[in-house]
Each structure stands twice: as C-alpha cells, then as structure tokens.
Amino acid sequence: MAYTSLLAQIPESYFGKTMGRKVTHGPLPLINLAVGIPDADTPQRILDALTEAIVKPENQKYLAFQGKTHFKEAIVSFYQRHFGVTLDPETEVCLLYGTKNGLVALPTCVIEPGDEVLLPDPGYTDYEAGVHLAHGVPKRLKLSPEQHYLPNWDAVDTSDTKLIYLTYPNNPTGSVATPEFFQQTIDHFRGTPTKIVHDFAYQAFGFDAPNPSILAAKGAKDVAVEVFSFSKGYNMSGYRVGFAVGNAEIIANLQKYHTHTQAGMYGALQDACTVALNECDDTLVQQSEVFRRRRDMIEDVLTKHHIPHEPIKGGIFLWLQCPPNMSSDDFITYLLQEQSILAAPGHPFGEEGEGYVRVSFAIDEQQLDEALKRLATLELLYQA
C-alpha cells in the first residue's frame, strides 16, 4: 500500500486496525475488555425523539450549517446547569460530527504549519493524527502516576507550544482533574500564545466527585475550548454527535472548517440530542453509579489479591500494571491465551504506556465478575 507523504507520517490507528478483528484465544469463553463502548442501550426518551424527528419534513432537507437554534440553546442550558458556565450559542458553540472528528480537526483550526503541539502521554491515540494533518509538530506531555497523571506546568517547557491537549477523566489511566488544577492551568497560559483543548468525553463518569469543566475556571474562555461527547454518558456512540464550546476564535475557525467539510448535521440527530441534554440528566447520574459500582468491584478484587493498579477516579477503564518482566504485548498475549481476556496494550497510548494494559469495564456485571475471577488468578505473576 502506497500512502501519500502526508498520510505516511500518521501512525496506524490501533483501534481502527484491531476493532472487529477475529482473535484466537484460550479454552475459556472470550471476554472482550478492549473497547470502551458503554454497554447499555440509548434511553427510550431519546429513541422516541429520534423516531418522531425522522419523519419531519424539515429534517429531510439541508439545514443551517451551524445547527438548529434549539440544539445550541440546549447546550448552553446544559453548561449553565451543570457547571455554572455561560456560553453564547452563536459564537461559543460548534457542533461536531463525532468528537473524534472535532479533535482531529482542531489543530488545523488553531496552529500554523511547524507549530508545536503537546499531547498527553499516556493519552488518547488519535490526537497525533490531527497534528500531522495540520503540518504541526507533536511533542510528548509526559504524565506520571506520582503526579496523578496531572502535568506540573512549572516543569514543562511550553515556550514554543501553541496547543495543548488535555483529557480528564483520562483515557486510559482513569485519573481526574480538579477545579484547582484547571484554574492553575488557565492562569499559567492566559496571556500567552498557547491554547488548550480539553477532551471531556467521559464527563459523566466521576466516582468520588463530579468532574469539573475547564471552562468553569476564571478566564478559561480566553484560552480554552472543551469537547463534549454524547457517546459515553448517553450510550449514543453510534450517533456520532458531539460539540465544542469555549474560546470564540477557535470556535469560529471550527465553524469555517465545517462549512467546507460538512453540509449541516442531520436534523433528527439534533432533535434527539436536544432531548438528551434537556431531559436526561438522570441518565448521566445512573451511568456514573453503574460504573462506580463496577469500579468498586474491580478495586476490591485487585487490592485483595495484591495486584498493582492505578486508582480509578473516573472514566471507564482500568490502567493495569504488567507483571514483572512482561511487556505490554507479552501481557496481552498471556491474558488472551491463558485467560481468554482481550484487552488493549498500553504502548499505543504513548511511550509512558509501555508496562501497562488498558482494561475496559464497559461490560455487564456478570461478565465483569467472571473477568475479575480470572484476573485474581494472576496474583502469583506479580510476586515473581
């Protein structure tokens, strides 16, 4: 396969390459803990709204490129209600055709060719593609367990940095940010050429405290945009809808970008997502409770069996340390062949991911209980 010179710079997407593949596993029934797609159905209220909206004549035609007024107003109301953040629906809101698309498009809308972009390591795998497509220079923002996977800005050289990606709750580590950290971040970069994008895909999953929005920090809209997803909190991963909010200049660039790459979001999707934002706060609470209960199950078993792991404060993943003398790939192979568990190796998430594997707990609790019984048998591996 001969790629263009630009595409050749972009690493293969790990999940694009592996999702849906056939795997050979051990004798036990396979448990797939590799993909982070919440396992519940879309709430019926949202399905009913979508069903009703599909037959509306207005939704069978082109719509305004920047979205329906009532959808943008629902976004504004959601942010005010949940985070105390005031937004202008026309200048500080941009609809996204899936948050991944928005996150990959952002560098094109922020940086110039040759500009440096800091990417969290470990962090979501596809940020780097957007930097290359914008002819930027990706740099590692090393995150360590000793600092709870939060950067210490005084120890990071950002003199040439034009854009920084953050994501909390963090995929893959399960770490979270605090309002104090976000305020420190905004204070550090306000008045500089550096902008921040906060990937808020796992907003719903805060187990010991609600997850804060970076935009709640004083002065945040001078510096930052935040990207929100319907996929995880509302069980709407197949709908491919999200939005970006915050800094008006970045939002204007995103809006212009989308006038050339999209022709307006399908109206029925906008109507369904409006209902999600306006009427389904209880769904977000239920999601957090379900996954908190699963988090507790995991940490109880791993602690009881002396298996080292990072504390899970948010999100839907366990960041599991490999046994001594095993690489990430070695451990993935062992889990698959000996325990019939499919997980994701740590290294696609960055250099700091080597020595870990990412384990999703977006499965029903009966399967999770069986997976934990199998993981408990690994105790002796960690004593080697």
C-alpha positions in Angstrom: 0.0 0.0 0.0 1.4 3.3 -1.1 0.2 6.2 1.1 0.6 9.9 0.3 3.6 11.5 2.0 1.2 13.3 4.4 -0.7 10.1 5.4 2.6 8.2 5.7 3.5 10.5 8.6 0.5 9.4 10.6 0.7 6.2 12.7 -1.8 3.5 12.0 -4.9 3.8 14.2 -4.6 1.0 16.7 -8.3 0.6 17.2 -9.1 1.2 13.6 -6.8 -1.7 12.8 -7.9 -4.1 15.5 -11.6 -3.4 16.2 -13.7 -6.2 15.0 -10.9 -8.5 14.1 -11.0 -12.2 14.8 -8.8 -13.3 17.6 -7.5 -16.7 18.7 -7.9 -17.2 22.4 -7.6 -19.9 25.1 -10.2 -22.5 26.0 -12.4 -20.3 28.2 -15.2 -18.2 26.6 -13.8 -14.9 25.4 -14.4 -11.7 27.4 -13.7 -8.6 25.4 -12.3 -5.8 27.6 -10.6 -4.0 24.8 -13.1 -1.5 23.5 -14.6 1.4 25.6 -18.2 1.4 24.3 -20.8 1.6 27.2 -22.9 -1.5 27.2 -26.4 -0.1 27.9 -29.0 1.0 25.4 -29.8 4.5 24.4 -32.5 5.8 26.7 -36.0 5.4 25.4 -36.8 9.1 25.6 -34.0 9.8 23.1 -35.1 6.9 20.8 -38.7 8.2 20.8 -37.5 11.7 20.0 -35.3 10.4 17.1 -38.2 8.3 15.8 -40.5 11.3 15.8 -37.9 13.6 14.2 -37.1 11.3 11.3 -40.5 11.8 9.7 -40.4 15.6 10.0 -40.2 17.2 6.5 -37.7 19.8 7.8 -35.3 17.1 8.7 -35.3 15.6 5.2 -33.6 18.7 3.7 -30.4 20.6 4.1 -30.3 22.6 7.4 -28.3 25.6 8.6 -24.6 24.6 8.7 -24.1 25.7 12.3 -27.0 23.8 13.7 -30.6 24.3 14.9 -31.2 27.1 17.4 -32.9 24.8 19.9 -30.0 22.4 20.0 -27.4 25.1 20.6 -29.7 26.6 23.3 -29.8 23.2 25.0 -26.0 23.0 25.0 -25.9 26.5 26.6 -28.5 25.5 29.2 -26.7 22.2 30.0 -23.4 24.0 30.7 -25.1 26.6 32.8 -26.9 23.9 34.8 -24.1 21.5 35.3 -21.0 23.8 35.5 -22.2 27.3 36.1 -20.6 28.3 32.7 -22.3 30.9 30.5 -22.0 30.4 26.7 -23.0 32.4 23.7 -24.9 29.9 21.4 -23.7 31.6 18.2 -20.1 32.4 18.9 -19.0 29.9 21.6 -20.7 26.6 20.4 -19.7 24.4 17.4 -21.5 21.1 16.6 -19.2 18.2 15.8 -19.9 15.2 13.7 -18.4 12.9 16.3 -15.9 14.2 18.8 -13.1 12.3 17.3 -13.6 14.3 14.0 -13.5 17.5 16.0 -10.4 16.6 18.0 -8.6 15.7 14.8 -9.7 18.9 13.1 -8.7 21.2 16.0 -5.0 21.6 15.1 -5.9 22.8 11.6 -8.1 25.4 13.3 -5.5 26.6 15.9 -1.9 26.2 14.7 0.3 27.2 11.8 2.5 24.7 9.9 5.5 23.9 12.0 3.9 24.8 15.4 4.4 22.6 18.4 1.5 20.7 20.0 1.8 18.9 23.3 -0.1 15.6 23.6 -0.7 13.8 26.8 1.4 10.6 27.3 -0.4 8.4 28.1 -3.4 9.7 26.3 -6.0 9.1 23.5 -4.3 7.7 20.5 -5.8 9.8 17.7 -4.8 13.3 18.7 -1.5 12.9 16.9 -3.1 12.4 13.5 -4.7 15.8 13.7 -1.3 17.4 14.4 0.3 15.8 11.4 -2.7 16.7 9.1 -2.2 20.4 10.2 1.6 20.1 9.5 2.3 20.6 13.1 5.0 19.0 15.3 3.6 16.7 18.0 5.5 16.6 21.3 5.1 14.4 24.4 3.5 15.8 27.6 4.8 13.2 30.0 2.3 12.3 32.7 3.3 10.2 35.7 1.4 8.2 38.3 3.4 10.1 41.0 1.6 13.3 39.9 -1.7 11.5 39.5 -1.3 12.0 35.7 -1.6 15.8 36.0 1.2 17.9 34.5 3.3 20.2 36.6 3.4 23.2 34.3 6.4 24.8 36.0 8.4 21.7 35.0 7.2 21.7 31.4 8.9 23.7 28.6 6.0 25.3 26.7 7.9 28.3 25.2 7.2 27.0 21.7 3.9 25.4 22.3 0.8 26.7 20.5 -1.7 24.0 21.5 -2.1 21.5 24.4 -4.4 18.6 24.6 -5.8 17.5 28.0 -8.3 14.8 28.8 -9.9 14.2 32.2 -11.2 11.8 33.2 -8.1 10.4 31.4 -8.3 7.7 28.8 -6.6 5.4 29.6 -5.5 6.0 33.2 -8.8 6.8 35.0 -7.2 9.8 36.6 -9.2 13.0 37.0 -8.6 16.8 37.2 -9.7 19.2 40.0 -11.1 22.7 39.7 -7.8 23.9 41.3 -5.7 22.2 38.6 -7.8 23.7 35.8 -7.6 27.2 37.4 -3.8 26.8 37.7 -3.7 25.7 34.0 -5.7 28.7 32.8 -3.7 31.1 35.0 -0.4 29.7 33.6 -1.3 30.1 29.9 -3.6 33.1 29.9 -2.0 35.9 28.0 0.4 33.6 26.1 0.1 32.2 22.5 -0.8 28.8 23.9 -4.3 27.4 23.6 -5.9 24.4 25.4 -8.3 21.8 24.2 -9.9 19.7 26.9 -11.4 16.4 25.7 -14.4 15.8 28.1 -15.6 12.6 26.6 -16.0 10.9 30.0 -17.7 13.8 31.8 -20.4 11.5 33.2 -18.1 9.2 35.0 -16.8 10.8 38.2 -16.9 8.4 41.1 -15.7 10.3 44.1 -16.6 13.8 42.9 -18.3 15.3 39.9 -15.9 16.0 37.0 -15.3 19.7 36.6 -15.3 21.6 33.3 -12.2 23.5 32.4 -14.5 26.4 31.3 -15.6 26.9 34.9 -12.1 28.3 35.7 -11.9 32.1 35.7 -10.7 33.4 32.3 -10.9 30.0 30.7 -12.7 31.2 27.5 -9.6 33.3 26.7 -7.5 30.2 26.5 -9.5 27.0 26.1 -12.2 25.0 24.3 -13.8 21.9 25.6 -15.1 19.0 23.6 -18.1 17.1 24.8 -19.4 13.7 23.6 -22.8 12.1 23.6 -21.3 8.6 23.0 -20.4 7.6 26.6 -22.8 9.3 29.0 -25.9 8.8 27.0 -25.0 5.4 25.3 -25.0 7.1 21.9 -21.7 6.0 20.4 -23.2 5.1 17.0 -24.8 8.5 16.5 -21.5 10.4 16.0 -22.5 13.7 17.7 -20.6 16.0 19.9 -19.8 19.7 20.3 -17.0 22.1 21.1 -17.5 25.1 23.4 -15.4 27.9 24.6 -12.9 30.3 23.0 -14.7 32.3 20.3 -11.8 32.5 17.9 -11.2 28.7 17.9 -15.0 28.1 17.6 -15.1 30.5 14.6 -12.3 28.6 12.9 -14.0 25.2 13.6 -17.2 26.6 12.2 -15.5 27.8 9.0 -13.7 24.4 8.7 -17.1 22.6 8.9 -18.7 24.8 6.2 -16.2 23.1 3.8 -16.1 19.6 5.2 -19.8 19.1 6.2 -23.2 20.2 4.9 -25.1 20.5 8.2 -25.8 17.9 10.8 -28.8 15.6 10.2 -31.8 17.4 11.9 -33.2 14.3 13.5 -29.9 13.7 15.4 -30.0 17.3 16.6 -33.6 16.9 17.8 -32.7 13.6 19.7 -29.6 15.2 21.3 -31.6 18.2 22.4 -33.9 15.8 24.3 -30.8 14.1 25.8 -29.4 17.4 27.1 -32.7 18.8 28.3 -34.4 15.7 29.8 -31.8 13.1 30.6 -29.7 14.4 33.4 -30.9 11.3 35.3 -29.2 9.1 32.7 -25.8 10.7 33.5 -26.3 10.1 37.2 -27.3 6.4 36.5 -24.3 5.9 34.3 -21.9 7.2 36.9 -23.5 5.0 39.6 -23.3 1.9 37.4 -19.7 2.4 36.6 -18.8 3.5 40.2 -20.2 0.1 41.3 -18.1 -1.7 38.8 -15.0 0.4 39.8 -15.6 -0.7 43.4 -15.8 -4.4 42.3 -12.5 -4.1 40.4 -10.6 -2.3 43.1 -11.8 -4.7 45.8 -10.6 -7.8 43.9 -7.3 -6.3 42.8 -6.5 -5.0 46.3 -7.4 -8.3 47.9 -5.1 -10.1 45.6 -2.2 -7.6 45.8 -2.3 -6.8 42.1 -0.9 -3.3 41.4 -3.1 -0.9 39.5 -3.8 2.9 39.2 -6.7 4.2 41.3 -9.8 4.6 39.1 -11.2 8.0 39.9 -13.2 8.4 36.7 -13.9 7.1 33.2 -14.5 3.5 32.2 -11.0 2.0 32.1 -8.6 0.2 34.5 -4.9 1.0 33.9 -3.4 -2.2 34.9 0.4 -2.6 35.5 2.0 -5.6 33.8 3.6 -8.3 35.9 7.4 -8.1 36.3 9.4 -9.0 33.2 6.4 -8.7 30.9 6.0 -6.1 28.2 2.5 -4.8 27.3 2.3 -7.1 24.3 3.5 -10.1 26.3 0.8 -9.5 28.9 -1.9 -9.0 26.2 -0.9 -12.4 24.7 -0.9 -14.1 28.1 -4.3 -12.7 29.0 -5.7 -13.8 25.7 -4.2 -17.3 25.6 -4.4 -18.2 29.3 -7.4 -16.3 30.5 -9.4 -15.7 27.2 -9.4 -11.9 28.1 -8.9 -9.4 25.3 -7.5 -6.1 26.5 -5.5 -3.2 24.9 -1.8 -2.8 25.3 -0.5 0.4 26.8 2.0 1.4 24.2 -0.5 2.8 21.6 -1.3 5.5 24.3 2.2 6.8 24.3 5.7 5.9 25.5 4.6 6.1 29.1 2.0 3.4 28.4 4.6 0.6 28.0 4.3 -1.7 31.0 0.6 -1.3 31.3 -2.6 -2.6 29.7 -5.9 -0.9 29.4 -8.9 -2.9 30.6 -12.4 -1.6 29.9 -15.2 -2.3 32.3 -18.0 -1.3 29.9 -19.5 -4.8 30.2 -22.3 -6.2 32.2 -21.6 -7.1 35.8 -22.0 -10.8 35.3 -19.2 -10.8 32.7 -17.1 -8.4 34.8 -17.4 -10.7 37.8 -16.1 -13.6 35.7 -13.3 -11.5 34.3 -12.3 -10.5 37.9 -12.2 -14.1 38.9 -9.8 -14.8 36.1 -7.7 -11.7 36.9 -7.5 -12.7 40.5 -5.5 -15.8 39.5 -2.7 -13.6 38.2 -1.6 -12.8 41.8 1.4 -15.1 41.6 2.7 -13.4 38.5 3.1 -10.2 40.4 5.1 -12.0 43.1 7.7 -13.3 40.7 
